[in-house]
Amino acid sequence: MAPGRVYTIESGPYTDERGYRRSDTVAISELGPERLHLRIGS
């Protein structure tokens, strides 16, 4: 991982009937990783 790059991590449990996926976006800066997120209703 290098500063200036952005990564998405998408994981989740799935069965034959249902699934749930969670997605996190992380930007890498000179100071380290920064999790990016959207706040709705704040």
N, C-alpha and C positions, 0 to 999 in steps of 0.2 A: 504494500500500500504506500502511496506517495502523496505528498501534499498537492492539492489541486484536483484530486480525483474524488468521484462520488460513487458510492456503492449502494445497491439495494439488497436487502436480505429478506427473502420471502420463504417463510416456512409455515407449516401447519399440519394438523392431523386430518387424515381422510379415512373414511370407511366406504363401503360399497354404496351406502345410502346418503351420506352427508360428508361435508368437508368444511373446513374453516382455514382460511389463509390469513396470515398476519404479515404485514410488510413494514419494514423499517428502512429509512434512507439515512445514510451516514456520509458526511463530507469529511475528508481528511485535510487538516490544515497544518501549518507549521507547529502549532501548539498541541496537536493530537486530533483524535476523532471528535466530531460533533454530530450528535443525533438531530436530524431535521424532522419536525413534526408540525402538523396543522392543528391548531386549536379552534374548535367550532363552539360558538355560544359563549365565548368569554367576553 
